[in-house]
C-alpha cells in the first residue's frame, strides 16, 4: 500500500517533534515515522546520569516549556524522555512507530520512502534521524588486539561495572568529561585527548553556547573562544578532586593497554571511546547526495541536490546548534516556514 502525504518527517526525536509542532500549526498534511517503539528519541538510550548543559527553561521545544527537574538543576536523560513523551501527546502529533525508513528515492513529483511498514509518497521529506545510531570509533593501530573491554559512549550505562579496574577514557568533549567524572569515583582513570581540554567558565552553559554557535555560523567567534567542556556540577566536582587531567592521545593499542609515541605504555582493563557520532543517513543513500566526508551539501536545511529534501537536527551544518533541543526548535521553525511557502507556490 502506498500512502501520499505532503510532508513526511523521518525521525521522532527532538528535531522531528519540533518540526511536527510547526507543521501542525501550519495545518499541513504530514506524518512522522519513528523507528523506536516508544517516545523519547535517542535520550531513551543515554546513560542515566547524563545531564543537559542548560536549565530546563533553556532546553525546550516550541510551545511547551520543559519542567524543572525535582530539586532544580540541569535536567537528566529521564527528565528529557518524559518531556518529549508529554510533548508528543500534548500536541497530538501523528507519530507512527515502530516504522523504519529504509530508502528514499526520487519520483516524478514526489519522493518515495520505503519502510518496513509500507511505502510513502511525499512532496517534501524532512530527515531528522540524528546521529546516535552511528557511533564513531577512530582507527588506532592494534585496536583489535586489545584483550580488555572496549565500548563507546553509546554503550555506556554507568560506572559500577568498572569498579576497581583501570579505565582509559578517550575524547576531549562533554561526554568524556561527564563519564570520567563518575567513573573516577569507582576506578582508576586515565584521560586521553588529542588536544588539552578546556573547561568553560562555571557561569557559561547552554544558554550562552547557542548564541555562540549562531555567532560562529555568521563568521564571528565561536564556542572555542571560551573552551570545550561545560562545567556541569559533576564535572566541577571531578575538577575539584583533581581527576580532570588529560594525557596526550596514545598512538597504539597493545594487548594489555595503550602506548604513546615515546614508547611509554600503560596497562588498562577498559577503553571507553567518547569520540562522537556520525549522521545516520543510510536511508538517503539512493539519492546519491553525499559528498566526500559523508555529509550532504545543504543551503540551510535544504539539500542542494534535491529540493524536496530537508535535513534537520544533525549539528551546525544543518543549523546553529541544531543537535540540541533549543537549536532544533529554532531551526525547525525556519525549515517548516520554508516548506509551507514552497508547497503553496507549487499548488
Secondary structure, DSSP 8 states (H G I E B T S, - for coil): -EEEEEEEEE--SHHHHHHHHHHHHTT--EEEEESSSSSSGGGGGS-TT-EEEEEGGGS-BTTB-----TTSSEEEHHHHHHHHHHHHHHTT--EEES--EEEEEE-SSSEEEEETTEEEEEEEEEE---STTSB-----TTTTT--SEEEEGGG---SGGGTTSEEEEE-SSHHHHHHHHHHTTTSEEEEEESS---B--TT--HHHHHHHHHHHHTTS--GGGT-SB---HHHHHHHHHT---EEE--SEE-SSEEE-TTS-EEE-SEEEE---B----GGGGGG--B-TTS-B-EETTEETT-TTEEE-SSSGGGSTTTTSHHHHHHHHHHHHHHHHHHHHHT-
